[in-house]
């Protein structure tokens, strides 16, 4: 059996079957809820998207929750953001700097599976943004 076939068989077994854990029956949906997500499950893209009226470069950021095993979504997403500041207002309920290098997405609230959150900011140069903490 090829390695990819073994992986497919394992994944289909996890989703289809019911098994016993610690003497209690546990179905596949609760196994998915027990999945440990990590910062790598959050994908962040950004690109230049024009200029403000004051001729300051504008950037669009797109944050995608790729934690497909966390069916209830993820929350408490923290993003490394350096000394993030913007010449234009960023909705603090979407993205907010709470300390040096620490920004929180959607005020720590839930982000659904495959949900995309986007916002624009303005600065001379783009900030390096990457997820450092997430809970599911």
C-alpha positions as CSV (number, residue, x, y, z in Angstrom):
1,X,0.0,0.0,0.0
2,X,1.4,3.4,-0.9
3,X,2.1,6.1,1.7
4,X,-0.7,8.3,0.4
5,X,-3.2,5.4,0.4
6,X,-2.3,4.7,4.1
7,X,-2.9,8.4,5.0
8,X,-6.2,8.4,3.2
9,X,-7.3,5.3,4.9
10,X,-6.3,6.7,8.3
11,X,-8.2,10.0,7.7
12,X,-11.3,8.2,6.5
13,X,-11.1,5.9,9.6
14,X,-11.0,8.9,11.9
15,X,-14.0,10.6,10.3
16,X,-16.2,7.5,9.8
17,X,-15.6,5.3,12.7
18,X,-16.3,5.3,16.4
19,X,-13.8,4.1,18.9
20,X,-13.2,3.7,22.6
21,X,-11.0,6.1,24.5
22,X,-10.4,5.6,28.3
23,X,-13.4,3.2,28.5
24,X,-15.8,5.8,27.0
25,X,-17.2,5.8,23.5
26,X,-16.0,8.8,21.6
27,X,-17.3,9.6,18.1
28,X,-15.4,11.4,15.3
29,X,-17.1,14.8,15.9
30,X,-15.8,15.1,19.4
31,X,-12.3,13.9,18.2
32,X,-12.3,16.9,15.8
33,X,-13.2,19.3,18.6
34,X,-10.2,17.9,20.6
35,X,-7.9,18.8,17.7
36,X,-5.0,21.1,18.7
37,X,-4.7,23.9,16.3
38,X,-1.5,26.0,15.9
39,X,-0.4,29.3,14.6
40,X,0.6,27.7,11.3
41,X,-3.2,27.2,10.7
42,X,-3.6,30.9,10.2
43,X,-2.5,32.2,6.8
44,X,-1.8,35.9,6.3
45,X,-1.4,37.5,2.9
46,X,-0.8,41.2,2.3
47,X,-0.3,43.2,-0.8
48,X,0.0,46.9,-1.9
49,X,-3.5,48.2,-2.8
50,X,-2.9,51.9,-3.7
51,X,-2.3,55.1,-1.9
52,X,-4.2,57.3,0.6
53,X,-5.3,60.9,-0.2
54,X,-2.0,62.0,1.4
55,X,-0.1,59.7,-1.0
56,X,0.9,57.2,1.7
57,X,1.0,53.5,0.5
58,X,-2.0,51.4,1.4
59,X,-1.8,47.7,2.1
60,X,-4.6,45.1,2.2
61,X,-4.3,42.2,4.6
62,X,-6.2,39.0,4.3
63,X,-6.2,36.5,7.2
64,X,-7.6,33.0,6.6
65,X,-8.4,30.3,9.2
66,X,-7.1,27.1,7.7
67,X,-7.6,25.0,10.8
68,X,-10.0,22.6,9.0
69,X,-10.0,20.1,11.9
70,X,-11.3,22.8,14.3
71,X,-14.9,22.7,13.1
72,X,-16.0,25.2,15.8
73,X,-13.5,27.7,14.6
74,X,-10.5,29.3,16.3
75,X,-10.3,32.2,18.7
76,X,-7.7,34.3,20.6
77,X,-5.6,34.8,17.4
78,X,-2.5,36.9,18.2
79,X,-0.4,38.2,15.4
80,X,3.2,39.5,15.6
81,X,2.9,43.0,14.2
82,X,6.0,44.9,15.3
83,X,5.3,48.5,16.1
84,X,2.1,48.4,14.0
85,X,0.6,51.8,13.3
86,X,-1.5,53.1,10.4
87,X,-2.1,56.5,8.9
88,X,-5.7,55.5,8.3
89,X,-8.0,54.0,10.9
90,X,-8.2,50.2,11.2
91,X,-11.3,49.0,12.9
92,X,-10.1,47.9,16.3
93,X,-12.8,45.2,16.5
94,X,-11.1,43.6,13.4
95,X,-7.4,44.2,14.2
96,X,-5.9,45.9,17.2
97,X,-2.4,46.4,18.6
98,X,-2.3,45.5,22.3
99,X,1.4,45.7,22.9
100,X,4.8,45.8,21.1
101,X,4.7,43.1,18.5
102,X,1.3,41.8,19.7
103,X,-1.9,42.4,17.8
104,X,-5.2,40.6,18.3
105,X,-7.6,39.6,15.5
106,X,-11.3,40.3,15.9
107,X,-10.8,41.2,19.6
108,X,-10.0,37.6,20.4
109,X,-13.3,36.3,19.1
110,X,-14.2,33.3,17.0
111,X,-13.1,32.9,13.4
112,X,-14.9,30.2,11.5
113,X,-13.3,27.5,9.4
114,X,-12.1,28.9,6.0
115,X,-13.4,32.4,7.1
116,X,-11.4,35.3,5.6
117,X,-10.9,38.5,7.5
118,X,-9.5,41.5,5.7
119,X,-8.5,45.0,6.5
120,X,-6.5,47.9,5.0
121,X,-3.8,49.9,6.6
122,X,-1.5,52.7,5.5
123,X,2.2,53.1,6.2
124,X,5.4,53.8,4.3
125,X,6.4,50.2,4.4
126,X,4.5,47.0,5.0
127,X,4.7,45.4,8.4
128,X,5.7,41.7,8.7
129,X,2.6,40.0,10.0
130,X,2.5,36.4,11.2
131,X,0.3,34.4,13.6
132,X,2.0,33.5,16.9
133,X,-0.9,32.2,19.0
134,X,-4.3,30.6,18.4
135,X,-6.7,28.5,20.4
136,X,-9.5,26.2,19.2
